[in-house]
């Protein structure tokens, strides 16, 4: 388990990102990527690759990531978007405890608050699904039993669409109809959600 956890830790993920961005490996650069550069250096394809590995590997899904999908699709499953051991791994192997108790508590609170709003897929229940509709979070479909989309929001959906994901699918249409009943939003937002309108230019996969 320890070897498996090391293999899936943020350190190895940072090595993958360095390779994807053609950065020559060195220990100082690796440390910089883990602690400083990761947010700005994230590559959509690498992110989706890591998420796909978490679902494709029996070890990773059973021990690390899978718990994130065990609960009902309500806010607290998103804290912070990980399984039980995945959360421990992100904290311990990323040496987050070196940030100091107050700073770590503050940062983790922000992360959990964001993930709670980004994972509230039961319309009408606090903290409500407004953010999901406004932000075009089709990640909801992933938590209702579909492998794709593996991206959380924004440009990563282009990679999912290229891989065959249809944003206007039956789960999305069902969610929109339920959300209409419980969420007070501009009707235009409900119309845009299945088409991902307003979330950037999306190239539809060629059906030829």
N, C-alpha and C positions, 0 to 999 in steps of 0.2 A: 504493500500500500504506500509506503514511504517513497519507493522508487517511482511508482506510478504518479504520485502527487508531485514529485519533483519534475517529472516529465511534462506535466500539464500546468506547471506553475507560471506566474507572470514572467519569470526570467526566461523560460523557453519561448513564451509568446513574444517577448521582446526580441529574442534572437530571430524569430520568424519575420517580424516586422523589419528588422534591420536588413535581412536578406531581400525582402520584397522591395525595399527602398534602395538596394545596392549600396549599403553602408558596410565598409570593411569592418570585420569584427575586431574588437579589443575590449578588455575588461572595463576600462574607464568609459568607453562608449556604451557598453551594455548597461552599466550603472546609470548613465545619463538617460538612456532610453527607459529604464524601469521607473526612475524617480522624476525625471524632468520632461522628456521629449515625447513620451507615449501619447498624450492627448493630441498633440499636433501632428504626430507622425502616423496616426492610425490610417491604414489603407483599407478601403471598403472590402476589397477582395480578401484581405488577410482576416478582417473581422468575421466575415461570413465563413471563411475557411475554418476558423477556430470554433465557431458555433456549430458548424457542420460536423467537425470532429467530436464535439461534445455529445452530439446525437448519434453519430455513427460508431463510436467506440463503446463497447459494452462496459468496459471498466469506467470510462469517464461518465457515462450516463448513469450507471448504477451507483457509483461512489461519489461522484463530484457534482454533476449538473442536474441529474434527473429529478431530485426533490423539488426543484423549481417548478416542475410540471405536475406534481402530485396533488397540490391543493386546488380548491375551486378558484376560478379566475377572478379573484378579488385582490384588493390593493396589497395586502401584506405578503403575497407571494413574491413581490418584487423587491424585497429588502435584502441586499441590493441587487436584485436581478440574478440571483445565484442559488445553487443548492447549498445544503448545510456545510459539507466539506469544502465546497468551492469558496464559501465566505471565509472559512478558517484559512484556507490556502491563500486567498487574496490578501488577508491581513498579515499572516505570519511570514509567508515567503516574500511578500513585497516589503517586509520590515516596516509596516505602517505604524507599529507601536513606537518607533523612534521619533514620530512627529510630536510626541507629548500627548498627555491624556486629553487636555482641553481642545487642542487643535484637531486631534483625531476624532473626538466626539462631535465637534462642530462639522467637520467635513463629512463624516459618516451620516450625520443627521440630514444634511443637505442631499446626499446621495439617496438615502432611504425615502425622503419626502418626494424627490423626483420620481423614483421608481414606483412608489405607491400610486402616484397620479398616472404614471405611464402604464400601469398594470391593473387599472380598475376597469374590468370588462363586464361589470354588472350594472347596467344603466339604472339610475335612480338611487343607488346606494353610495353613501359617503366613501371617498371624496368625489364621487360622481364621474361620469364618462365624458364630460365636456372636453377635457384636454385630449382625450383619445380622438374625438371627432375633429376638433380644431387642428390637431397636429398630424392628422392622417396616419394614425398609428395602426397600420394593418398587422402589426405584431400580434394583435388580438386574435387573428385567424390562426396563428401558430399555437396559441394557447387553447384554442378550441379544436385541436386535433389534427391540424395540417402541418406538415414539415415546413413548408414555405408559407410566408416569407421568413427567411432567417435573419434579415435585417430588422432593426428596431424602428427606424423612421428615416425619412429623407432619401438622399441619393442611393443608399444601398438597395432600395427597391428596384432600381434599374437592373442590378445584377440578378435579382430574383425573377423579374419579368423576362430577362434574357434566358433564364433557365426554365421558363414555362409557367411562371406564376401569373394568374389572371386576377387583377385587382377587383374586377366586377364579378365576384363569385357568390354562391348561395349563402355562405357564412357571413360575408360582408353585408349582403342585402338583408339577411335576417337581423343582424346587429343594428343596422340603420333603422329598420322598422321598429324595433324595440326601443332604441334610443329616442326616436321621435316622440314616443309616448311619455318619456320620463325626463328628458333633458330639454331645457328651454334654450334653444339656439336659433340662429338665423336659418330658415329653411334651405337657403342656398348651400350652407355647409353640409347638410345631409345629402344634397344632390352631388356635391363635389367629392364626397368621401369614396364612393365606389370607383370613381374615375381617377382619383388622386389629383384632381384639378386643383391648381393653386399651390401645389407642392413642388413645383419645378417642372421642367420639360422632361417628359417620360416617353421614351421611344418604345412603342408597342412591338412585341416580338412578331416577326414576319410569319404568317401562316402558310406561306407558299412552300 
